[in-house]
């Protein structure tokens, strides 16, 4: 008996799916983009906060930070700079002059030979001396201060190894503005609850040098030094003495200087057993800092030479009792410095 075939059952097509906007993905991309943008935008120092550290070796764009500060200035700009030639910086300063923002600039004629060409209309003070006008100070709106080892040249801001300190303090800004280059001065104050000392060089009486030696003698555990030039014999003695009394000392010197002007000091330190390393690469290790016991930082524009303390116009800044964030920054910077040595 044959079974009758039943007609095929027609299955209706599924209803078209409604488009659902991927809100979860959209929110994720939005939040991720915000974090990326927030991490890339310049983080300027804030009022009532401790000083902030900046270094290109810690993946920070010093030029972008300074540009952001200059572009945001509305009342005044005061600049004391050895090397001033970076085009974006000059352009930003020129626009501020055009906007009638009072702009005062002291510069070394040897380090900044073409400033007049780009900054006409500003209050320009060329400094020409047999010694260097070596300061690197920017003051915005009479309260925001940047100082350190970085010149405002393209190479210094983008390539060379530098450390810059940013802070907001009308007291510090007023002190620095009242002292023109080659006018010695000393200030002890608090910034964001943190004790700070500033010396303006040259210092004929040697107070700044005496204090630096005193700070080296105060070290109990560790001393980390990164310098472009190191030739001062008295400071060599202090470093060697610290090493001999059991302090863990490490010195890093720029390769070009270490094979040239600083070569005798490198040899003396090595003969005493002090670990000394030279930087690698074509960029300059342009630092001028000593980091003591992970609690005190001494930095600025001064190399460790007799000329820096007694002849040049320089600045030295000491920060006491570094906070957790500052210690984290300096430890990270030091790890980077140590990975780029011979």
C-alpha positions in Angstrom: 0.0 0.0 0.0 1.4 3.3 -1.0 1.4 6.2 1.5 0.1 9.5 0.1 2.7 12.2 0.1 1.7 15.3 2.0 2.3 18.7 0.5 5.4 20.5 2.0 4.7 22.8 4.8 5.5 26.4 4.0 7.4 27.9 6.9 6.9 31.7 6.9 10.1 33.7 6.8 11.3 35.1 10.1 10.4 38.7 10.8 13.1 41.2 10.0 15.4 41.9 12.9 15.1 45.4 14.3 18.3 47.4 14.2 19.7 47.8 17.7 22.2 50.5 18.2 25.3 49.1 19.9 25.1 51.4 22.9 27.5 49.3 25.0 30.2 49.5 22.4 29.5 53.2 21.8 29.8 54.0 25.5 33.1 51.9 25.7 34.6 53.8 22.7 33.5 57.1 24.1 35.0 56.4 27.6 38.2 55.0 26.1 38.6 58.1 23.8 38.1 60.4 26.8 40.8 58.6 28.7 43.2 58.8 25.8 42.5 62.5 25.2 42.8 63.2 29.0 46.1 61.4 29.1 47.5 63.3 26.2 46.4 66.9 27.1 49.0 68.9 29.0 48.5 68.7 32.7 49.4 72.1 34.1 50.3 72.7 37.7 47.3 73.6 39.9 46.8 76.2 42.7 47.4 75.0 46.3 48.9 71.7 44.9 52.5 70.5 45.5 55.0 71.1 42.6 54.5 68.9 39.5 57.3 67.2 37.7 57.7 66.9 33.9 60.2 64.9 31.8 60.2 63.7 28.2 61.8 60.5 29.5 58.5 59.8 31.3 56.5 60.1 28.1 55.6 63.7 28.7 55.6 66.5 26.0 57.3 69.4 27.7 56.8 71.6 24.7 53.1 70.9 24.6 52.8 71.7 28.4 54.7 75.0 28.0 52.7 76.0 24.9 49.5 75.3 26.7 50.6 77.5 29.6 51.7 80.4 27.3 48.5 80.2 25.2 46.4 80.4 28.3 48.2 83.4 29.8 46.1 86.5 30.0 47.8 89.0 32.3 51.6 88.6 31.8 54.5 86.5 30.6 57.9 86.7 32.2 60.6 84.6 30.6 64.3 84.1 31.5 65.9 81.7 29.1 69.3 80.7 27.9 68.2 79.0 24.7 65.1 80.4 23.0 64.7 79.3 19.3 61.8 76.8 19.1 59.4 78.0 16.4 56.1 77.0 18.0 57.2 78.6 21.3 58.3 81.8 19.5 55.0 81.8 17.5 53.0 81.5 20.7 54.9 84.3 22.4 54.5 86.5 19.3 50.7 86.1 19.3 50.6 87.1 23.0 52.6 90.2 22.2 50.1 91.0 19.4 47.3 90.5 21.9 48.9 93.1 24.2 49.7 90.6 26.9 52.7 92.2 28.7 55.7 90.0 27.7 59.1 90.4 29.3 62.0 88.3 28.0 65.6 88.0 29.3 67.8 85.9 27.1 71.5 85.1 26.6 72.6 86.6 23.3 74.9 83.6 22.6 72.2 81.0 23.2 69.3 82.9 21.6 70.7 84.9 18.6 67.5 85.6 16.7 65.0 86.6 19.3 64.6 90.2 18.0 63.5 88.9 14.6 60.5 87.0 16.0 59.4 88.9 19.1 59.3 92.5 18.1 57.1 94.5 20.3 57.9 92.6 23.5 60.1 93.9 26.3 63.3 92.2 25.3 66.4 92.3 27.4 69.4 90.7 25.8 72.0 89.6 28.3 75.6 89.6 27.1 78.3 88.6 29.6 81.5 86.7 29.6 79.7 84.1 31.7 76.4 82.4 30.8 72.9 83.7 31.5 71.9 80.1 32.0 68.5 80.3 33.8 65.4 78.5 32.3 62.4 80.2 34.0 58.9 80.8 32.7 56.3 82.8 34.8 52.7 83.1 33.6 50.1 85.5 35.0 52.3 86.3 38.1 51.7 82.9 39.7 52.4 79.8 37.4 56.1 79.0 37.4 58.1 76.5 35.3 61.9 76.0 35.9 64.4 73.3 35.4 67.0 72.1 32.9 65.1 72.5 29.6 65.9 75.3 27.1 63.2 76.4 24.7 64.9 74.9 21.7 63.4 72.2 19.6 66.1 69.7 20.5 66.0 70.4 24.2 62.2 70.2 24.4 61.7 67.1 22.1 64.9 65.1 22.2 67.3 65.9 25.1 66.8 64.4 28.6 65.4 67.1 30.9 63.5 67.7 34.1 61.1 70.6 34.6 59.3 71.6 37.8 55.9 73.3 37.5 54.1 75.1 40.4 51.6 77.8 41.2 52.8 80.3 43.8 52.6 84.1 43.8 55.3 84.2 46.4 57.8 82.3 44.2 56.7 84.2 41.0 57.2 87.6 42.8 60.7 86.5 44.1 61.9 85.4 40.7 60.6 88.4 38.9 62.2 90.8 41.4 65.6 89.3 40.7 67.0 90.0 37.3 69.7 87.7 35.9 73.0 87.8 37.9 71.1 89.2 40.9 71.7 86.6 43.7 68.8 85.7 46.0 67.4 83.1 48.3 63.8 82.1 49.1 62.4 79.6 51.6 58.7 79.0 51.3 55.9 76.5 51.2 54.1 75.4 48.0 51.1 73.2 48.3 52.2 72.3 51.8 55.7 71.3 50.7 58.9 73.0 51.8 60.9 74.6 49.0 64.2 76.5 48.8 65.4 78.5 45.8 68.9 79.9 45.2 69.6 82.4 42.4 73.2 82.2 41.2 75.9 83.4 41.0 76.4 83.2 44.8 79.7 84.9 45.6 79.4 83.9 49.3 78.9 80.3 48.5 75.8 79.7 50.5 74.1 77.6 47.8 77.2 75.4 47.4 77.5 75.0 51.2 73.8 73.9 51.4 74.2 71.4 48.6 77.2 69.9 50.3 75.2 69.8 53.6 72.4 67.9 51.8 74.8 65.3 50.4 76.2 64.8 53.9 72.7 64.2 55.2 72.1 61.2 53.0 71.6 57.9 54.9 70.5 55.4 52.3 70.8 56.5 48.7 72.1 59.2 46.4 71.2 59.3 42.7 72.8 61.9 40.6 72.2 62.7 36.9 74.2 65.6 35.4 75.2 67.0 32.1 78.5 68.4 33.5 80.3 67.5 36.7 83.6 69.2 37.4 83.4 70.7 40.9 86.2 69.1 43.1 84.4 69.9 46.4 81.3 68.1 45.3 83.3 65.2 44.1 84.7 64.9 47.6 81.3 64.9 49.1 80.0 62.2 46.8 83.1 60.0 47.5 82.7 60.5 51.3 79.0 59.5 51.1 79.9 56.4 49.3 82.7 55.5 51.8 80.3 55.8 54.7 77.9 53.2 53.2 75.4 55.3 51.2 74.3 53.7 48.0 75.6 56.1 45.4 75.0 56.1 41.6 76.1 58.8 39.2 75.1 59.2 35.6 76.8 61.8 33.4 76.1 62.8 29.8 78.3 60.7 27.4 79.6 63.8 25.5 80.6 65.5 28.8 81.8 62.3 30.4 84.3 61.8 27.6 85.3 65.5 27.6 84.9 68.2 30.3 83.8 65.7 33.0 86.3 63.0 32.2 88.6 63.7 35.1 85.7 63.5 37.6 84.5 60.3 36.0 87.9 58.8 36.5 88.2 60.0 40.2 84.8 58.6 41.1 85.6 55.3 39.5 89.0 55.1 41.3 87.1 55.6 44.5 84.7 52.8 43.6 81.7 55.0 43.0 79.4 53.5 40.3 79.5 55.9 37.4 77.8 55.5 34.1 77.7 57.5 30.9 74.5 58.1 28.8 74.0 56.5 25.4 72.6 58.0 22.2 73.0 61.2 20.4 70.7 63.1 22.7 72.1 65.0 25.6 71.5 63.8 29.2 70.8 67.4 30.2 69.7 66.7 33.8 71.0 68.6 36.8 69.6 66.8 39.7 70.4 64.8 42.8 67.8 62.6 44.5 68.6 61.9 48.1 67.1 59.1 50.2 63.9 59.2 48.0 62.7 62.2 49.9 64.8 65.2 48.8 65.2 66.5 45.2 67.7 69.2 44.2 67.5 70.4 40.6 67.4 73.5 38.4 69.6 74.9 35.6 73.0 74.7 37.3 75.6 72.1 36.3 78.0 71.1 39.1 80.8 73.4 38.1 82.6 76.3 39.7 81.3 78.6 37.0 77.7 77.7 37.7 78.0 78.6 41.4 80.3 81.7 41.2 79.9 83.2 37.7 76.9 82.1 35.7 73.3 83.2 36.2 71.6 80.0 37.3 68.9 78.7 39.6 68.8 75.8 42.1 65.6 74.5 43.6 65.4 72.1 46.6 62.1 70.2 47.4 61.9 68.6 50.8 59.7 65.6 51.9 58.6 64.5 48.4 55.1 63.1 48.4 54.0 59.7 47.1 53.3 60.9 43.6 56.6 62.8 43.3 58.6 59.8 44.6 56.8 57.5 42.1 57.7 59.9 39.3 61.4 60.2 40.3 61.8 56.5 40.8 60.3 55.9 37.3 62.5 58.6 35.8 65.6 57.0 37.4 64.8 53.6 36.1 64.6 55.1 32.6 67.9 56.9 33.1 69.6 53.7 34.2 68.3 51.7 31.2 69.9 54.2 28.8 73.5 54.1 30.1 76.7 52.4 29.0 
